[in-house]
Amino acid sequence: MGRTYSVNGYINAVLQRSSPTLLVEGVSDKSMMHRLIAERALPPGSQCSIDHSAIFDDRSLQCQGAKAKVLHVTAEINRLSQNVSRLSSKFASLVDREWDGLSTDPRTAVESWSQPQQSATAFVTIGHSIENYHFHPDCFVDYLRFAFAEHFSAEVEASVRNRFANAVALAGAVSCLARDTQCLTRISGLIGSTHIELTPVGTFYLTNGLVGPLAARGGVDATTFVAQVNAAVDTHWAALSNNQDSRWVLHGHVGSEVIWACVGLAAISAGVSAEVGERIARGFQSERQRCWLTWLSRVNPELRKPLDQAIDLLLSPLPEGAC
């Protein structure tokens, strides 16, 4: 992983750098920001310092998650900035919103959704995490063109687009129930196209085929979970998914897995083989991420808030005397 820092050692390193520093939660966040920066027309000699929370080796951060580490370091820098003023112009942070400030009731969370407040140097993702930025049908269709061109067709595209809101509905139901039953970790990486059914009217539901694998992981009544998810699709998520803000409420990782599984099944319904559909649902994780980051770097900037603002700060020249 390279060099590690104590909190104080890291702050000293930030002070010694000749350009601003951005601290993010994880490696994926760092990769995303570098990809967005690569789309900019940078002047020669430009430097971008982006760090992630795994670089810390400090007792004060033991047993803390990535977000908590970033917030701890940010708070410490804000405190020190009162006496070391140049710190405030040399450091910024970006963390996942998760479900902060949102109601646990799905209907209220979606219908009353608003963007999180941003400060001048402390940024928060609009959605649950960075994955939510690619929850858009254009992104999924672009990836199918890129990675599955020999299987791509007008029918496949239409199937994915026409059923995308329904995919969000199932992903929303799974996300919120997994959160409420505290089984997000248990269900992560589990759902594929074989665990989902597509009804004649285009609705996605979990199948009883998920019960065995989920039960094997323990800690959850798998039969009840599947039944409650499917009921939630009907009672509120089928309607909520037509609200464009619904995609920001989904759990980033689990929501992504469910949507991709639905996209795989949508492709199967349009004539793609079951094997290819499951590859769409599960395969090529790194390639998929690179593709959606490229898509994100070129879409309407409104869909990238506050990522562009964080990059603007990262690339801005330091005030005179701040070095």
N, C-alpha and C positions, 0 to 999 in steps of 0.2 A: 504493500500500500504506500510505502514511502515514509516520509517524515511525519512524526506525530508531535502534538503540542499539549502543554498545559494551557489553561485558559490565559494566564498571564503571559506565557510565552507566545501564544498566538496573537494577543493584542500587541505585543511588542513587534512581532513580525508585520502586522498590518501597518503599524506606524512607520516602519522602515521602508515600505514599498513605495514606489514612485507613481502608482496608479491606485484608484479605488479598489476595494475588495468586496466581493459578494459572497456571503455564506448561505448555503442551501442545505437541505436535509440529507439528500442521498446522491448516489452516483448518477441515477437517471435524471435527477433535476439538473445536475451539473452538465450532463450531456445535452439536455434540452437547451440550456442557455447558450452553450457553445455553438449549437447548431443554428440558433436564431441569430447569434452574432455573426456567424459565417455568411449570412445573407446580406449583411451590411457592407457598404463601401467604406472600408477602413483606411485611414491614412497610414503610410509606411511607419513602421516602428510601434504600432499600437500594441499595448499589452492589456490582457484581461486576466485578472486574478479571481478565480472562482474556486471556493473550497466547499467541502461537504463535511457533515458532522462526524464521520468516522475517523477524522484526523486527530481527534482529541483523546488524550490519555491523561485523565485528571480525576482524582478521587471525588471531587465535587460533582462530577457528571456520571459517576458509576450508577448503573441500574436505571438510567434515564433513556428515554427514547430519542430518536433523531430530532423530532420537533422540539422537545423539551431542552435538548442541548443547544439548539440554535437560539431559542428564546432566552436561555440562561446567559449565553455569551452576549447576545444583543442587549440584555438588561445591564450587564456589567459594563459594556462599552458606553451605554447611555449614561451610566453613573459616572464613569471616569471622564466623559466628555465635558462635564461641568467644570473640570479643572484643566483638562487637556483638550482645548477647543478644536484642534485640527482633527481629532478622532472622528468627529461627526461628519466630516467631508470625505473620510477615507474608508468608511464601512457602511454596508447595507446588507440586509438579510431578506430571504424569501422562504416562507413556510407554507405548508398545506393548510387550507382552512379546515379540512375535515368537516365535522358538523357543528362547528362553533357558531353560536348565535342562531341556530335553526331549531325549530320545533321538532320534537320526536314524532309528532303526528305527521304522516306523509302529506296529507292534503294541505295542512297549514304550511308545512315546509315549502311546498312547491308554489302554492297560490300566494304566499306572502314573502316569497324569496326576494332578496335584494343583495346586491354585491357587498362584500365586506369592505369596511373602511380601510383605506391605505394611509400610511404616513409617508413622510418625505424619504425615509430610508428603510422602513420596515414594511415589506410587501407580503401580501397573502394571496394565494391562488383563488380565483373566482369560485371554482368548484371544489369538491372534496380533496382532490389531489391533481397532479399534472396529467394523469390519464384522462380526466374528464374533458380536457381540451380537444381530444380527438373524437368525442362522441358526436359525430356528424356524419350523415350518410355519404357526403362527397368524399370524405376521407376513406371510408371502407370501400367504396367503389374504386377509388384511385388505387388502393392496394391490390384489389383483385385484378385490375388491369395490369399492374406491375408484376405481381408474383404468380398469377394464374391466367396469363394471357391465352394459353391454348384452350382453356376451359371457359373463358369469358364470352358472354353473348349479350345481346339486347335483353333477352329473357332473364338472364341472371341479374343484370343491373336493375331491371324493373322489379324483380322479386325482392331484392335487397332494399331498394328505395321504398317500395310500397309497404313493406313490413317493418321498416326501421322503428317507427314509433312503438309498434308492438314489442319489438326487442327491448326497447327502453323500458316498457311497462314491466316485463318480466325481470329485467335487471334491477329495477326499482324495488319490486316486491321482494326479491332475494336480498338485496342490500339492506333494506330496513328491517326485515325479519331476522336476518343473520346478526345485525347489530343488536336488536332487542333481546335475542336469545343468546348473545355472546358466543356465537359460533363462526365468526368471520374467518378466524384462522383455520378452523376445521374444514370449512367449505372451500377455502382458497385452493385453486388448482384442480378442483374436482370436476366441475361441470363441463361436459363436452356436448357435441351435437346429438349423441346417442341418449342423453339424459333429458332431451327436450322433444316435445311434440308440437306440430303445427296443425291447427284445425283448418277445416275448409274455409272458414271465414277469415283466416290469417292471424289468429291469436296463438301466442306461444305459451305453453304450460310446461312445468316440470313433469316428468313421468315417474312412475313407481320404480323405474330402473335406477333412480338415484338413491332409493331408500337403503339398499344394501351397502353400497360404498360409503354413504354418509354415516350409517349406523356403525360401520366398522371403525370409524375414527373416534367413536365414543363421545359422550358428553351431550348428546342431543337426541331427542325423540324424532328420528328421521321421518317416520310415517306422518306424524303431526306436522313437521316442518314443511314437507311437500304439499300437504293439504292446505295449510295456512297460506303458503306462497300463492298457490293457484287461486284461492279465495280472494286474496288481496289484489291479484290482477283484475278480477272481475269487479270487486267492490269499489276500488278507486284508481288503481294505476292505469287501467285501460283509458280512462278519461284524462288523468293527469299527464300521461305521456304525450298528449297533443300540445301541451304547454312547453314551449321551447326551453323554459328555465328548468324543466324536470331533469335534464341531463346533468345539471350541476349538483343535484342532490344525491345522485348515485355514489356508492362507494367506488373509489377509483379502480382498485385492482379487481375486486369481485365483480363490479359492474362491467368492467371491460371483458372479463372472461365470459360472462353471460351473453353480452351483446355479440361477441365473436362467435360463440356457439350458435346463437340464433342466425347470424349471417351465414354460417356454414350450412345450417339446415335450410335456410332460404335458397341457397344455391342448389342444394340437393333437390328441392321442390321444383327448380327450374331446369332440371335435367342433368346436373352434375352428379357424378358417382358418389356413393356414400364415403368411399375412401378419401376422395378429394375434399368432400365437405368437412370431414373430420380434420384433415390437414389445414383447411381454412380456419377451423375453429381453434385448433391447438398449436399449430406448427410455426416455426420460423420466428420466434419471439423477437430476437435482435433485429432481424431484417424488417419485421413489421414496425418496430419502434422507429427505426431509421426512416422508413417510408412516411409514417405519420408526422414525424418531426419536420420532414421536408414539406409536407402538406401544410403544417401549421405555420411554417416560416413564410408562406406565400399567400395566406388568406387575408381577409379583411382584418386590419389591426384591432377592430373592436372585439374580435374573438380571441385576442391575445392579452387582454388586460390582466394584471399589471406587468406582464413580462417585458413588454417593450419599454415601459417606464423604468424598470430595474436596469435594463440594458443601457438606456440613455444615461442613467446615473453612473453606471460602471464605465462607460466610455467618455464621460465628461472630463475635461481637464481639471486638475486640482486647483483650488484657489491659490493665489500667490502666498507663499509662506507656509503652505500646508504640508509640503514634502519634508 
